[in-house]
Amino acid sequence: MIQNIRLLKAVVIVLGLGIVVGLGGLLVALGQRANDRASAATNDVPFTAAAGLERIRIPDGARVLEADLDGGRLLLRLRLANGAEEIAIHDLATGARLGAVAIAP
């Protein structure tokens, strides 16, 4: 009877340690994945100074409200001098303006 209780205690301790080690491994793996995704998100668009792009021209009097990268494109939400807003799309490799979308008030 005493042997059975000792064996049961040993089994409970081993299983408890297994749970603790397993949860620790899970937390480490989740942390590494979050770190990998964060670094991948900042490296999505290769941009080099060799492309020759130093400036992107926006209309006179316009203000940049937001900027976002999408692949090889730069999206700028602009407030124009007349108060209207638009989204301007530029190619990062060439700096060329690919188009614009007016935002209705």
N, CA, C and O of each residue as an XYZ file, in Angstrom:
420
protein
N       0.817     -1.190      0.000
C       0.000      0.000      0.000
C       0.866      1.261      0.000
O       0.616      2.190     -0.767
N       1.890      1.287      0.870
C       2.784      2.432      0.948
C       3.570      2.568     -0.349
O       3.850      3.685     -0.786
N       3.931      1.444     -0.974
C       4.640      1.461     -2.243
C       3.769      2.122     -3.322
O       4.271      2.892     -4.142
N       2.476      1.821     -3.318
C       1.557      2.389     -4.308
C       1.450      3.911     -4.144
O       1.389      4.640     -5.134
N       1.429      4.384     -2.905
C       1.335      5.821     -2.661
C       2.613      6.518     -3.120
O       2.550      7.588     -3.725
N       3.759      5.929     -2.841
C       5.032      6.517     -3.290
C       5.089      6.570     -4.815
O       5.516      7.569     -5.393
N       4.659      5.496     -5.455
C       4.638      5.451     -6.915
C       3.692      6.513     -7.462
O       4.022      7.187     -8.438
N       2.541      6.669     -6.859
C       1.565      7.666     -7.282
C       2.130      9.080     -7.116
O       1.935      9.924     -7.992
N       2.823      9.351     -6.014
C       3.443     10.649     -5.801
C       4.490     10.934     -6.873
O       4.561     12.047     -7.394
N       5.292      9.943     -7.199
C       6.324     10.108     -8.222
C       5.695     10.416     -9.582
O       6.176     11.277    -10.318
N       4.626      9.708     -9.901
C       3.937      9.929    -11.177
C       3.371     11.348    -11.230
O       3.488     12.017    -12.256
N       2.764     11.811    -10.150
C       2.186     13.158    -10.103
C       3.279     14.217    -10.261
O       3.082     15.204    -10.969
N       4.427     14.021     -9.608
C       5.533     14.978     -9.710
C       6.075     15.024    -11.134
O       6.310     16.105    -11.675
N       6.273     13.863    -11.742
C       6.810     13.813    -13.114
C       5.835     14.459    -14.087
O       6.255     15.221    -14.958
N       4.548     14.174    -13.960
C       3.566     14.771    -14.859
C       3.465     16.288    -14.640
O       3.301     17.038    -15.602
N       3.561     16.734    -13.407
C       3.544     18.170    -13.124
C       4.729     18.874    -13.747
O       4.581     19.949    -14.329
N       5.911     18.273    -13.630
C       7.098     18.851    -14.264
C       6.951     18.875    -15.788
O       7.382     19.820    -16.449
N       6.344     17.835    -16.326
C       6.107     17.789    -17.773
C       5.202     18.929    -18.227
O       5.434     19.530    -19.275
N       4.182     19.222    -17.446
C       3.281     20.325    -17.779
C       4.025     21.662    -17.717
O       3.872     22.491    -18.614
N       4.810     21.875    -16.694
C       5.552     23.127    -16.541
C       6.544     23.301    -17.691
O       6.627     24.382    -18.274
N       7.286     22.262    -18.019
C       8.261     22.337    -19.116
C       7.546     22.570    -20.446
O       8.006     23.362    -21.268
N       6.430     21.888    -20.658
C       5.668     22.052    -21.897
C       5.136     23.469    -22.057
O       5.220     24.038    -23.145
N       4.589     24.048    -20.991
C       4.101     25.424    -21.061
C       5.235     26.411    -21.294
O       5.074     27.386    -22.028
N       6.378     26.161    -20.673
C       7.532     27.026    -20.905
C       7.975     26.987    -22.362
O       8.270     28.024    -22.955
N       8.019     25.798    -22.929
C       8.379     25.662    -24.343
C       7.377     26.352    -25.252
O       7.756     26.976    -26.243
N       6.105     26.240    -24.917
C       5.061     26.888    -25.704
C       5.213     28.408    -25.663
O       5.081     29.070    -26.693
N       5.485     28.959    -24.498
C       5.666     30.405    -24.373
C       6.890     30.888    -25.139
O       6.853     31.946    -25.768
N       7.964     30.125    -25.089
C       9.170     30.493    -25.840
C       8.882     30.469    -27.342
O       9.285     31.382    -28.063
N       8.194     29.441    -27.814
C       7.872     29.338    -29.247
C       6.973     30.488    -29.693
O       7.180     31.047    -30.770
N       5.988     30.844    -28.890
C       5.108     31.958    -29.241
C       5.872     33.273    -29.279
O       5.635     34.105    -30.154
N       6.782     33.462    -28.338
C       7.599     34.667    -28.331
C       8.485     34.766    -29.562
O       8.638     35.845    -30.134
N       9.064     33.658    -29.969
C       9.918     33.661    -31.160
C       9.102     33.940    -32.419
O       9.557     34.667    -33.302
N       7.908     33.373    -32.507
C       7.059     33.632    -33.677
C       6.663     35.093    -33.755
O       6.693     35.692    -34.830
N       6.293     35.667    -32.626
C       5.916     37.083    -32.627
C       7.099     37.946    -33.042
O       6.930     38.914    -33.783
N       8.283     37.606    -32.575
C       9.484     38.359    -32.944
C       9.799     38.191    -34.431
O      10.172     39.158    -35.095
N       9.654     36.975    -34.957
C       9.916     36.729    -36.374
C       8.946     37.502    -37.253
O       9.344     38.064    -38.274
N       7.670     37.537    -36.864
C       6.677     38.270    -37.660
C       6.939     39.758    -37.629
O       6.781     40.440    -38.641
N       7.338     40.268    -36.475
C       7.612     41.699    -36.371
C       8.804     42.080    -37.247
O       8.769     43.110    -37.920
N       9.850     41.269    -37.246
C      11.016     41.592    -38.066
C      10.715     41.371    -39.541
O      11.247     42.093    -40.385
N       9.878     40.394    -39.875
C       9.513     40.167    -41.278
C       8.671     41.315    -41.810
O       8.789     41.683    -42.978
N       7.827     41.879    -40.963
C       6.976     42.981    -41.396
C       7.803     44.210    -41.739
O       7.417     44.978    -42.620
N       8.915     44.414    -41.076
C       9.746     45.573    -41.374
C      10.668     45.321    -42.550
O      11.268     46.269    -43.057
N      10.810     44.090    -43.005
C      11.722     43.763    -44.104
C      10.995     43.355    -45.372
O      11.616     42.784    -46.269
N       9.708     43.625    -45.479
C       8.944     43.199    -46.646
C       9.383     43.893    -47.929
O       9.413     43.276    -48.994
N       9.720     45.160    -47.831
C      10.016     45.938    -49.025
C      11.503     46.240    -49.083
O      12.015     47.026    -48.285
N      12.204     45.607    -50.038
C      13.618     45.931    -50.152
C      13.774     47.321    -50.768
O      13.226     47.594    -51.836
N      14.501     48.178    -50.111
C      14.697     49.538    -50.603
C      16.171     49.872    -50.470
O      16.747     49.750    -49.389
N      16.770     50.286    -51.552
C      18.177     50.642    -51.499
C      18.362     52.035    -52.078
O      17.599     52.471    -52.940
N      19.354     52.704    -51.609
C      19.662     54.030    -52.128
C      20.145     53.950    -53.568
O      20.142     54.958    -54.275
N      20.561     52.765    -54.016
C      21.046     52.603    -55.386
C      19.938     52.828    -56.402
O      20.217     53.071    -57.576
N      18.685     52.750    -55.967
C      17.577     52.967    -56.889
C      17.546     54.420    -57.361
O      16.901     54.732    -58.362
N      18.227     55.294    -56.660
C      18.279     56.684    -57.075
C      17.101     57.504    -56.572
O      17.000     58.690    -56.887
N      16.237     56.916    -55.820
C      15.066     57.625    -55.324
C      15.427     58.358    -54.042
O      15.762     57.740    -53.032
N      15.355     59.659    -54.094
C      15.649     60.442    -52.913
C      14.427     61.204    -52.436
O      14.282     61.441    -51.237
N      13.546     61.592    -53.345
C      12.389     62.384    -52.981
C      11.172     61.954    -53.784
O      11.269     61.541    -54.939
N      10.043     62.064    -53.141
C       8.765     61.860    -53.823
C       8.037     63.186    -53.772
O       7.869     63.769    -52.701
N       7.611     63.655    -54.911
C       6.964     64.961    -54.974
C       5.484     64.822    -54.664
O       4.796     63.932    -55.164
N       5.017     65.742    -53.813
C       3.590     65.830    -53.533
C       3.128     67.214    -53.972
O       3.947     68.122    -54.115
N       1.838     67.383    -54.185
C       1.353     68.687    -54.664
C       1.704     69.818    -53.687
O       1.795     69.607    -52.478
N       1.895     71.004    -54.235
C       2.212     72.177    -53.408
C       1.104     72.418    -52.397
O      -0.077     72.371    -52.742
N       1.480     72.675    -51.152
C       0.521     72.974    -50.096
C      -0.115     71.746    -49.469
O      -0.921     71.874    -48.548
N       0.233     70.552    -49.951
C      -0.361     69.315    -49.408
C       0.388     68.890    -48.154
O       1.583     69.148    -48.006
N      -0.338     68.231    -47.252
C       0.258     67.672    -46.037
C       0.051     66.173    -46.034
O      -1.012     65.688    -46.422
N       1.057     65.438    -45.600
C       0.947     63.980    -45.478
C       0.278     63.663    -44.146
O       0.795     64.009    -43.084
N      -0.884     62.997    -44.213
C      -1.608     62.605    -43.009
C      -1.227     61.201    -42.564
O      -1.167     60.913    -41.369
N      -0.966     60.324    -43.541
C      -0.602     58.931    -43.260
C       0.295     58.433    -44.371
O       0.229     58.914    -45.502
N       1.134     57.465    -44.043
C       1.966     56.807    -45.040
C       1.983     55.318    -44.730
O       2.021     54.919    -43.566
N       1.955     54.497    -45.777
C       1.967     53.052    -45.591
C       2.673     52.410    -46.782
O       2.635     52.934    -47.896
N       3.313     51.275    -46.535
C       3.974     50.521    -47.601
C       3.129     49.312    -47.959
O       2.580     48.642    -47.084
N       3.030     49.041    -49.247
C       2.306     47.869    -49.733
C       3.127     47.280    -50.874
O       3.070     47.760    -52.006
N       3.891     46.236    -50.563
C       4.766     45.674    -51.574
C       5.819     46.694    -51.957
O       6.528     47.205    -51.090
N       5.932     46.997    -53.233
C       6.892     47.981    -53.708
C       6.276     49.350    -53.892
O       6.811     50.186    -54.620
N       5.147     49.584    -53.231
C       4.441     50.856    -53.395
C       4.342     51.610    -52.077
O       4.267     51.020    -50.999
N       4.345     52.924    -52.196
C       4.144     53.808    -51.051
C       2.781     54.456    -51.211
O       2.489     55.061    -52.243
N       1.949     54.327    -50.190
C       0.631     54.948    -50.206
C       0.657     56.132    -49.252
O       1.018     55.989    -48.084
N       0.278     57.288    -49.746
C       0.256     58.507    -48.938
C      -1.162     59.056    -48.885
O      -1.789     59.275    -49.921
N      -1.663     59.278    -47.676
C      -2.949     59.974    -47.541
C      -2.608     61.441    -47.354
O      -1.937     61.823    -46.395
N      -3.079     62.251    -48.282
C      -2.718     63.661    -48.321
C      -3.922     64.550    -48.063
O      -5.041     64.226    -48.459
N      -3.685     65.674    -47.396
C      -4.677     66.747    -47.339
C      -4.146     67.830    -48.254
O      -3.089     68.412    -48.007
N      -4.894     68.093    -49.319
C      -4.461     69.055    -50.316
C      -4.689     70.478    -49.821
O      -5.356     70.695    -48.809
N      -4.131     71.439    -50.538
C      -4.231     72.845    -50.143
C      -5.681     73.319    -50.091
O      -6.014     74.193    -49.291
N      -6.554     72.749    -50.941
C      -7.960     73.163    -50.959
C      -8.803     72.442    -49.907
O     -10.017     72.641    -49.851
N      -8.171     71.600    -49.064
C      -8.887     70.901    -47.991
C      -9.346     69.503    -48.353
O      -9.722     68.731    -47.471
N      -9.323     69.162    -49.628
C      -9.716     67.820    -50.057
C      -8.630     66.820    -49.657
O      -7.476     67.187    -49.437
N      -9.028     65.547    -49.567
C      -8.065     64.491    -49.255
C      -7.974     63.517    -50.407
O      -8.944     63.297    -51.133
N      -6.788     62.932    -50.568
C      -6.590     61.903    -51.582
C      -5.541     60.920    -51.107
O      -4.739     61.212    -50.220
N      -5.569     59.751    -51.718
C      -4.531     58.745    -51.487
C      -3.682     58.688    -52.746
O      -4.170     58.348    -53.823
N      -2.409     59.024    -52.600
C      -1.477     58.998    -53.723
C      -0.653     57.721    -53.639
O      -0.194     57.330    -52.567
N      -0.473     57.076    -54.799
C       0.256     55.806    -54.859
C       1.523     56.023    -55.678
O       1.469     56.461    -56.827
N       2.681     55.704    -55.057
C       3.976     55.890    -55.707
C       4.732     54.569    -55.767
O       4.639     53.752    -54.851
N       5.470     54.364    -56.834
C       6.342     53.204    -56.984
C       7.644     53.502    -56.244
O       8.289     54.516    -56.510
N       8.035     52.622    -55.315
C       9.258     52.869    -54.551
C      10.518     52.744    -55.396
O      11.512     53.421    -55.132
N      10.487     51.894    -56.398
C      11.693     51.680    -57.197
C      12.019     52.893    -58.055
O      13.190     53.223    -58.236
N      10.997     53.561    -58.585
C      11.234     54.670    -59.505
C      10.829     56.019    -58.939
O      11.304     57.054    -59.407
N       9.965     56.022    -57.945
C       9.443     57.273    -57.405
C       8.281     57.815    -58.201
O       7.721     58.857    -57.859
N       7.911     57.115    -59.265
C       6.835     57.589    -60.138
C       5.489     57.516    -59.422
O       5.214     56.592    -58.656
N       4.669     58.514    -59.698
C       3.305     58.517    -59.161
C       2.464     57.604    -60.041
O       2.293     57.858    -61.233
N       1.941     56.541    -59.443
C       1.163     55.574    -60.211
C      -0.300     55.960    -60.327
O      -0.993     55.528    -61.248
N      -0.766     56.768    -59.397
C      -2.150     57.210    -59.456
C      -2.562     57.814    -58.134
O      -1.782     57.896    -57.185
N      -3.819     58.235    -58.102
C      -4.360     58.834    -56.882
C      -5.852     58.518    -56.825
O      -6.522     58.352    -57.845
N      -6.339     58.444    -55.595
C      -7.760     58.202    -55.366
C      -8.274     59.338    -54.500
O      -7.768     59.567    -53.402
N      -9.290     60.056    -54.999
C      -9.882     61.137    -54.211
C     -10.772     60.543    -53.132
O     -11.489     59.570    -53.369
N     -10.721     61.138    -51.945
C     -11.552     60.687    -50.835
C     -12.702     61.681    -50.689
O     -12.498     62.872    -50.451
N     -13.911     61.156    -50.840
C     -15.084     62.011    -50.730
C     -15.300     62.434    -49.280
O     -15.084     61.641    -48.364
N     -15.723     63.680    -49.067
C     -15.939     64.145    -47.690
C     -17.118     63.449    -47.019
O     -17.425     63.733    -45.861
